[in-house]
Amino acid sequence: MSARDRAGSVTVAVVLALVIVNILALSRQIVMDHGEGTLPPRHSGRRMLSLLRHSETPPWKSIDSFIQPVTVKPKPDETSVYWHIPKSGGTNAKSYFGCLGLALVSKTGGLAKYGVAEEDRLEIFKPFENSNARFVNVDVTTTEGLDRAVKLGLIQSSIADVIFFTNPTIIEGLFDTEHKGRVMAMFRNPVDRLISKFYYLSIASWEPNYQPTWDGMDLGVWARDHDTDHNFVLRTLMGKKARHLTEADLTHAKQLLSERFIVGLSNKYEESIRRFEAVMLVDEKIDSDTRYKCNSEFFGSRIEKKNANDHPQVEPGSEIYNIIAENKLNWTWRSTNT
């Protein structure tokens, strides 16, 4: 590989970060008005996920009908949705919002052990002692849970402050013209995210996708032979398999992020959380004492200690860093620079 090609691979993350920085600048522009789209056909959660899982059509065909543009001023009765990209600060964000006492929708709300997951009405409950964390008794990460959330009118009720999800395809099944969502996401340098994923899943025996065979494996061997993450963010956003991604998908994704997503950067974590708080109108919902307490607990000198998994650092520009960048992000790099 030539020095020029190697330099290109190393700067993949920089280019992607610059794209996101531009998105951050655009997302600051919040104004009053936006025209309404047309009401999309309603599907059950099971039907919606089935359609999207077996389709190569991006899950944003009727986006005007269910997602607010970043240029529309937030409203008190809006429901925000947080796209939790693995190893990009989503767990920390969930804990922080829980500390504030916001009403969250996550897997916790669907756990039978809390005794409310089968109720025929929406409820907010507090599952943990000595914690402000509040959850709505639904879980939209499963087809059954999504069906139940739609049936009970989760969005129409405005009971939830923020919904955490890992699959963007659920959004179209939840929202409609009269009840549009506000989408947020935290992005991380993609090479750093992959390295963190490798070390975390090699020891995280509590995770369903725990990979004990990775423990002790050479990072370079893993990157070449075992990682299947290929363009994870892009293929997840577009609802496609990696081999079917095109340059048009990259263009579409960048447009979606710039026009519809409130974007945060993990290396500017506190600033990004402040942005999310602004669109969720947290200052109007949560008293100042609680905000101060949670800020003291989660930010400043403590920000790196929450949900952190210590592992060897890989320096940008090193051989292994370049291998990961080239092997896993070369398609995105070529597309971004054409």
C-alpha positions in Angstrom: 0.0 0.0 0.0 1.4 3.4 -1.0 2.1 6.2 1.5 -0.7 8.2 -0.1 -3.2 5.3 0.2 -2.1 4.7 3.8 -2.6 8.4 4.7 -6.1 8.2 3.1 -7.0 5.2 5.2 -5.8 6.9 8.4 -7.9 10.0 7.7 -11.2 8.2 7.2 -12.4 9.1 10.6 -11.3 12.7 10.3 -13.3 13.1 7.1 -16.4 11.5 8.6 -16.0 13.7 11.7 -15.8 16.8 9.5 -19.1 15.7 7.9 -20.7 15.4 11.3 -19.2 18.7 12.5 -21.0 20.4 9.5 -24.2 18.6 10.6 -23.7 20.0 14.1 -23.5 23.5 12.8 -26.7 23.0 10.7 -28.6 21.5 13.7 -28.2 24.7 15.7 -30.6 26.4 13.3 -34.0 26.0 15.1 -36.9 28.1 13.7 -40.6 28.1 14.1 -42.3 26.7 11.0 -42.5 23.6 8.8 -45.1 22.3 6.4 -46.8 19.0 7.2 -46.3 15.8 5.1 -48.9 13.2 4.3 -50.0 10.5 6.6 -48.2 7.2 5.9 -50.0 3.9 6.0 -50.0 2.4 9.5 -48.6 -1.1 10.1 -48.3 -3.2 13.2 -44.8 -3.3 14.6 -44.3 -6.9 13.5 -45.4 -6.1 9.9 -43.3 -2.9 9.8 -40.1 -4.7 10.9 -40.8 -7.6 8.6 -41.2 -5.3 5.6 -38.1 -3.3 6.3 -36.0 -6.4 7.2 -36.6 -8.0 3.8 -36.5 -4.8 1.8 -33.6 -3.0 0.1 -35.7 0.2 0.3 -34.3 2.7 2.9 -36.6 3.1 5.8 -37.1 6.8 5.2 -39.4 7.0 2.2 -42.1 8.9 4.1 -39.7 10.8 6.4 -41.7 14.1 6.1 -44.6 12.3 7.8 -42.9 11.1 10.9 -39.6 13.0 11.7 -39.2 16.6 12.5 -36.6 18.5 10.6 -33.8 20.0 12.7 -35.0 23.5 11.7 -38.3 23.1 13.5 -38.6 24.5 17.0 -39.1 21.8 19.7 -42.5 21.4 21.2 -43.3 20.3 24.8 -45.3 17.3 23.8 -42.8 15.9 21.3 -41.2 12.5 21.9 -37.5 12.3 21.2 -35.8 9.1 20.0 -32.2 8.3 20.6 -30.4 6.0 18.1 -28.0 4.0 20.4 -25.0 3.2 18.2 -23.0 0.5 20.1 -19.9 1.8 21.9 -20.7 5.4 21.2 -21.9 6.7 24.5 -25.5 5.6 24.4 -25.4 3.7 27.8 -23.9 6.8 29.5 -26.6 9.0 27.9 -29.3 6.7 29.2 -27.9 6.7 32.7 -27.7 10.5 32.7 -31.2 11.0 31.4 -32.3 8.5 34.1 -30.6 10.5 36.7 -32.6 13.5 35.6 -35.8 11.6 36.0 -36.9 11.7 32.4 -39.4 9.0 31.3 -37.4 6.5 29.2 -38.4 3.8 26.8 -35.8 1.0 26.7 -35.5 -2.8 27.1 -36.0 -2.2 30.9 -39.6 -1.4 30.3 -40.4 -4.7 28.8 -38.8 -6.9 31.4 -41.3 -9.2 33.1 -39.6 -9.2 36.4 -40.8 -5.7 37.1 -44.5 -6.8 36.9 -45.8 -4.1 34.5 -44.7 -5.3 31.1 -48.1 -7.0 30.4 -50.4 -4.2 31.7 -53.1 -3.1 29.3 -52.2 0.6 29.8 -49.1 2.7 29.7 -47.4 3.3 33.1 -44.3 5.0 34.3 -42.4 3.0 37.0 -39.2 3.2 39.0 -37.5 -0.2 39.0 -34.3 0.8 41.0 -34.0 1.8 44.6 -32.2 5.0 45.3 -32.4 6.1 41.7 -34.5 8.7 39.8 -34.6 6.5 36.7 -38.2 6.2 35.4 -39.3 3.9 32.6 -42.4 3.5 30.5 -43.7 -0.1 30.6 -43.0 -0.9 26.9 -39.9 -2.0 24.9 -39.9 -1.2 21.2 -36.7 -3.2 20.4 -38.8 -6.4 19.8 -41.6 -6.9 17.3 -44.0 -7.8 20.1 -43.0 -4.8 22.1 -43.4 -2.5 19.1 -46.9 -3.9 18.4 -47.8 -3.3 22.0 -46.4 0.3 22.0 -48.4 1.1 18.9 -51.6 -0.5 20.3 -51.3 1.4 23.5 -50.7 4.7 21.7 -47.2 5.4 23.1 -46.4 8.3 20.9 -49.9 9.8 21.0 -49.9 9.8 24.8 -46.7 11.9 25.1 -45.9 9.9 28.2 -42.2 9.2 27.2 -39.5 11.8 27.1 -37.0 9.8 25.1 -37.1 6.4 23.4 -33.8 4.4 23.1 -33.5 2.1 20.1 -30.7 0.4 18.1 -32.6 -0.2 14.8 -33.8 3.0 13.0 -36.4 1.1 11.1 -38.7 1.2 14.1 -39.3 4.9 13.7 -41.7 4.8 10.8 -43.9 2.3 12.7 -44.3 4.6 15.7 -44.8 8.2 14.4 -47.2 9.9 12.1 -48.0 13.3 10.7 -49.7 14.5 13.8 -47.1 13.1 16.2 -43.6 13.5 14.7 -40.4 12.4 16.4 -37.2 14.2 17.1 -34.2 12.0 16.4 -30.9 12.2 18.2 -27.7 10.2 17.8 -24.1 10.2 19.2 -21.4 9.4 16.8 -17.9 8.2 17.5 -14.7 8.0 15.5 -15.4 4.7 13.6 -12.0 3.1 14.1 -12.1 3.9 17.9 -15.6 2.4 18.1 -14.4 -0.8 16.5 -11.4 -1.1 18.8 -13.6 -0.5 21.8 -16.1 -3.1 20.6 -13.4 -5.7 20.2 -12.0 -5.3 23.8 -15.5 -4.9 25.4 -17.1 -8.0 23.8 -14.1 -10.1 24.6 -14.9 -9.8 28.4 -18.6 -8.8 28.6 -20.0 -12.1 29.6 -23.3 -10.4 30.5 -23.9 -9.3 26.9 -26.0 -11.5 24.6 -23.3 -11.1 21.9 -20.4 -11.8 24.2 -17.4 -13.2 22.3 -15.1 -15.2 24.6 -12.9 -16.4 21.7 -11.8 -12.8 21.2 -10.2 -12.6 24.7 -6.4 -12.7 24.1 -6.8 -12.5 20.3 -4.5 -10.2 18.4 -6.4 -7.0 17.4 -5.0 -7.2 13.9 -6.1 -10.8 13.5 -9.5 -9.9 14.7 -9.8 -6.9 12.3 -8.7 -9.1 9.3 -10.6 -12.3 10.0 -13.3 -11.9 12.6 -15.0 -8.5 12.4 -18.2 -8.3 10.5 -19.0 -4.7 11.4 -18.5 -3.5 7.8 -19.9 0.0 7.5 -22.2 -0.6 10.4 -23.6 2.9 10.8 -24.4 3.3 7.1 -25.9 -0.1 6.5 -28.0 0.2 9.7 -29.2 3.7 8.7 -30.0 2.6 5.2 -31.5 -0.8 6.2 -29.2 -2.6 3.8 -26.6 -5.3 3.8 -23.1 -4.1 3.4 -22.6 -5.6 0.0 -25.6 -3.7 -1.4 -24.5 -0.3 -0.2 -23.9 2.3 -3.0 -22.5 5.8 -3.2 -26.1 7.0 -3.4 -26.7 5.5 0.0 -23.8 7.5 1.5 -25.2 10.7 -0.1 -28.7 9.9 1.2 -27.4 9.1 4.7 -25.5 12.4 4.9 -28.6 14.3 3.8 -30.7 12.5 6.5 -28.2 13.3 9.2 -27.9 16.9 8.2 -31.6 17.5 7.9 -33.3 15.2 10.4 -30.9 14.2 13.1 -29.7 16.1 16.1 -26.1 14.9 16.0 -23.6 14.6 18.9 -19.9 13.7 18.9 -18.6 11.4 21.6 -15.3 13.4 21.8 -17.4 16.4 22.6 -19.7 14.5 24.9 -20.9 17.1 27.3 -21.5 19.7 24.6 -23.5 17.1 22.6 -25.6 16.1 25.7 -26.4 19.8 26.2 -27.6 19.9 22.6 -29.9 16.9 23.2 -31.2 18.5 26.4 -32.1 21.7 24.5 -34.3 19.9 22.0 -35.9 17.9 24.7 -36.6 21.1 26.7 -35.0 19.6 29.8 -34.7 23.0 31.5 -38.5 23.3 31.4 -39.1 19.7 32.7 -36.4 19.2 35.3 -35.7 21.4 38.4 -32.3 23.1 38.7 -31.2 21.2 41.8 -31.6 17.8 40.0 -29.8 19.1 36.9 -26.9 20.3 39.0 -26.7 17.0 40.9 -26.6 15.0 37.7 -24.2 17.3 36.0 -21.8 16.9 38.9 -22.1 13.2 38.8 -21.7 12.6 35.1 -19.5 15.4 33.7 -16.3 17.2 34.4 -13.6 15.0 35.8 -16.0 12.0 36.0 -17.1 11.9 32.4 -14.5 9.2 31.3 -15.4 6.9 34.3 -18.9 6.1 33.3 -19.4 2.8 31.5 -15.7 2.8 30.6 -13.8 -0.3 29.7 -10.1 0.1 30.1 -8.1 -1.3 27.2 -4.8 -0.8 25.4 -4.8 2.4 23.3 -4.2 2.3 19.6 -2.5 5.4 18.2 -3.8 7.0 15.1 -1.3 6.4 12.3 0.0 3.1 13.8 0.0 0.0 11.6 -2.9 -1.7 13.3 -5.0 1.5 13.2 -4.3 1.8 9.5 -5.3 -1.9 9.0 -8.6 -1.3 10.7 -9.3 1.9 8.8 -8.4 0.3 5.5 -10.1 -3.0 5.9 -13.3 -1.9 7.5 -13.9 1.6 6.2 -12.3 1.6 2.7 -15.7 1.7 0.9 -16.8 4.7 2.9 -13.5 6.4 2.4 -13.6 6.0 -1.4 -17.2 7.2 -1.5 -16.6 10.2 0.7 -13.7 11.3 -1.5 -15.2 10.9 -5.0 
